[in-house]
Structure formats: structure tokens, C-alpha cells
Amino acid sequence: MQCDRAGLNMRFLKIGSALVPILGLGFVVACSSSKGSSSASAPSTAGDAGVASGDSAAPGDPPTASAAVCGALIAFDQRCSDTAEMRSKACGDGRKTTCDAWTNTMGSAYRAAVTACYTGTVGCNDIDACMSEKLTPTQPTAAMLKVRDDYCATCGTEVGASCHDDFYKISKDEGNGDGFLVLQVSDAVAAAIDAKCTGSALHPADLGATTCRDGFLYCATNEQQNAGPGLPDSCFAPAPPDDGGTTDDGGTD
């Protein structure tokens, strides 16, 4: 299994044989999993020792906390993005106006990992490894464990008996579990994923998926992306000009 960083521009998440477009909040390190044992198994209860992940930015947080996370993400993309638009000052300035909306969808452990990893000393291709390392001690909250339990009840026949152990695993050698995206979000976003992406609410075919697992991953990605603001228009290349309806022979339609 491989992790693909969503970035803050258009990228694609490899799920099975399909590529899922990732756009919107764009801060997620989204991963799909493969079978196998894990070097870091998920805890079975929310009370285990570790860093609780799911609390979003609270009103009492330092006023610079949101700006620090956003600044780290923006600086990274201005250094590492494939497109000139994402590297532009206009894009960066536009994204700064929605910092609070971004960070409110993130879990606290994810925000801490961002500020540790999205720095000038971490290479553009090394973000996945750094983020996985920082998130390894993170303990899922009760809301996240409910997503895991409901996912396993929904897709268990397909994903196998080790579903509960694999869902939040983080393994450098074998890849991260299907719940790695959920591990990064706030409890509110986790609850939305649980409500819309498990049980009778999940309809894989409606999402273009052919399996329960792929349907969940598509759905969870959509919920995470839809939870916050999209990118400003200045972060995208301008649309090609309208040709005015001119036909090949010089006439008009």
C-alpha cells in the first residue's frame, strides 16, 4: 500500500485500480491499505495512553496556532507544488483568509504533525514518511473508534477478520490502514464520515466504486474535503478562452 499526499492542489488518491481526485481542504495524507500485519496496531479503547487526535481547534487555543498550521502548509506548497498558480503569492494570500475553517476540521495530533513536518528542512518527497512517523503514537478518539467499528461491520466480509487491528495501523513497510485519513480529522468530521460512509448509508456504486472498501475510502475523502473551504480561484490555472463557437471552416455555430 502507498500513501499519496493530497497537498493543497489537485492530486489523486490511489485506491485499488482507481484514482480519486483530491481537492478542497487538501491537507490530508490519504492512504489506502494492503493486507498484512502491522508494526503499529490500533488501540482497542480510547482510554489507552497516547495523543488524542480528534479535538478540533478550540476557542481557547493560542491565536497563532491556526496561522502556524496554515503557514506551514502554504509555505510547503509554495516550495513544492507542481504548478505556478499554487506557488503564487495570490494563492497563498487567499488561503490565509480561511485558516480557521481549515484547522477546525483537523485533529490536534494532525495539526501538531503538520507544524513538525511541513518545514523547510523536510524534503518535498519526504512528507509522507514524516507525517506517518509523527502520527504513529496517536490514539483514536471514541468518535474515530466508532468509525472503525462501523466500517468493519459494513465491509468486514470483504476486508477480513483483522479489520479492527488494521484500520488504524501505521507501518512504514506495509503502508497505513484504511482509517489513516480518519485519524487526521476532528471528531465532528469523523462523525460525518461515520454517518454517511458506513452501514446502509454507504452505496459504493453511487461513488463509482466496485467494492465496499473503495466506496468507504471515496466517501470518507469526500466528507473530509467537503468539511472545509475550497481553494481560491487564484490557486488554479485560468480556464482556456472560449473560442466563441467558431467552427473549423471559420463560420459560427
N, C-alpha and C positions, 0 to 999 in steps of 0.2 A: 504494500500500500504506500502511496505517496501523498504528501501534503502539498497543496498549492496555496500560496499566499494570495488572498484576494486583492490586496493592495487597495488603493483608493482610485484606481482607474479600472477600465474594463479588463477583467481577466476571466479565466474559465476554471471551474472545478471539475476534475476528472472523477466521474462516478461510474464504475463499471465500464461500459463501452461508450458512454455519453459524456459530452461536455456541457456543463451547466453554466450559463453566463452569471457572473457575479458583479453586481453593480448597485450602488446606493450608498449605504454606510461605508462599506468597503474596508473595514478594519479587520476582517476575520481571517484567521488562519484556518481554513476549512479543510477537513481531511476525511477521506473515506478509509475503510479498514479492510484488512485481509484476515483470513483465519490464522490462528496460531496462538501460542502462549504469549503472555506479556511480561515485560520486565518491570512493569509498574501497574499493578492491578488496581481497579477502583475499589474504594471502601464500600462496605455494605451498609453503613449507617452514617448519618450526617454528623454524628457526635464524635467521630474519630478525630484525632489530632491532625492539624494542618491548617491551611489558609482557606477560609470560607470564600467561595468565588462569587456568589450571585448578588451581593448587595450593590445596587447602582449608586452613582454619586449622590451623596446625601446633602441636604441643605446646610449641614454644619461642616462640610468638607472645606479645607482651605480654598480660597477663591482662585488660587493659581493651579489647583490640581487639574481641572478640566483643561486649562490652557496648556499645561505641561504635556498632557497626553496628546492633545491635538497638535501641538507644536512638534512633537516627536514624529508623529505620523506624517505631517505635512513636509517636514524637512527631509524625511526619508524618501518620500515620493518625488520631491524636487531634485533629489540626488540620483534616484534610481529608476524613475519611471521611463517607460519606453517612448512616451510622446512628449512633444514640446509643450503642448497645452497643459498637461499635468505638471510640468516643471515651471510653468509661468507664475509670475507674481500675482496676476489677476486671479488665477485659480486658487493659490494659497490664501490670498486675502478673502476670497469668497467663502472658503471653507472655514476660516476662523470665526465667521459670524454664526455658525451653527455648532460650535464646540460643545456647549452644554447638552444639546439634543443628541449629539454623538455619544458623549460619555455616559449619559443616563441609560443607554442600552447595554453598557458593558459591565461585567462583574468586576469587583475590586481587584481580584487577583490578575485579571487580564490587563487592567489599567496599569498595575504595577509592573507587569511583564513588558508592556509597551515602552514605558519610560526607561526600563533597563536595557532593552534590546534595540529599540529604534534610535540608535545613536550613530555618530559618525565613525565610531570605531568598529562597528559591525558591518561586514560586507553585504552588498546587495543580495547576494545569493546565500547568505548565512542566517537570514531572519528566521526561517522555519525551525532550524536546529536550536537557535537561542530561545525562541518562544516556547518550544516544547520542553526545553530544559527548565525554564522558569516556571512553567505551569505544572511540572511533574508533582510537586508536593501539594497541589491544590486539592481540597476536599469538596466534592459536590454538596450543594445545599439540599435541603429537603425537596425544594421545587425541582432541582435537577435530578434527584433520585427518582422522583415521580415520573419524569420523562423517560428515564431508563427503564423503569418497571413497566410502564405502559407500552413503550416501544417493544420490549421483549415479549410482552403479552400479545402484541399485534403482529409482529414479524418473527416470533420465536421459531416457528416451524422452518422458516427459511434460513435464519441466521445461526441456528444451532443452540445447543444446551449451554454453551459458555457465554451466552449473550450478556448476562449480568456482569460477568467478570471482564468481558472485552469492551463494553460500551465506553467506559471512560479510561481505558488503558492508554498509556503513553510509552511508546517503545521506539528507540532510535533505529533498531534493527528491523522491526516488523511493521512499523507505522503506528499511527494513532487510531483509536477506536471511533466508531460512528458517532459517539457523543462528544467528540472533541470540540465541535462548534458550540454545542450547548454549554460546555464548561466555561466558555468565554463570556456568556451573556448575563444580563441581570435576571433576577428571579421573575420579573414581570414578563420579560421576553421568553424565558423558559416556560412559563405558564401558558403563554400564547402558542408556543410550539407544541406543548403537550395537548392543548385543546384542539388544535387544527391538524396535527400531523400524526396522531395515533388513534387507535380504535376505529370506530365507524366513521370518523371524520376524514380518515385518510383514504383517498381514491387515487392510487398511483397512475392509472391510465389518464386521468384528467390532467396530470402533470407531465405527460409524455414519458412516463416510466413504465417498465415492464415487470418490475419486481417490487415487493413491499419495501425492501431496504432502500432501493434507489428512490422510490416515491417519498419515503421519510426524509432522505437527505435533500431532495429537491425542495420539499415543503419547508423543512427547517431553515434552509438557506433563504428561501423567500421571506419567511417570517422575520428572520434576523435583519435582512436587508430593508424590509418594509417598516421596521420599528423606528427608524430614524430618518433624517433628511437625505435626499439625494445630493449628488454633486452639482455645483453651479455649472451653468452652460459654458462658462469660460474654461472649464476643465476638459472640454471636448473640442475636437476639430469642427470647424463650421461645416454645415451641410453643403453639398455641391449645389451650385446655382441652378435654378430652374431654367430649362432650355426654351421656355416659352411655348412649348408644344410644337416646335419646328420639326417637320418630317425630313426624311432623308433626301427628298428631292427639292428642299428649300421652301416648300409650302408650309402651311399651318394645319394643325389638326382641326 
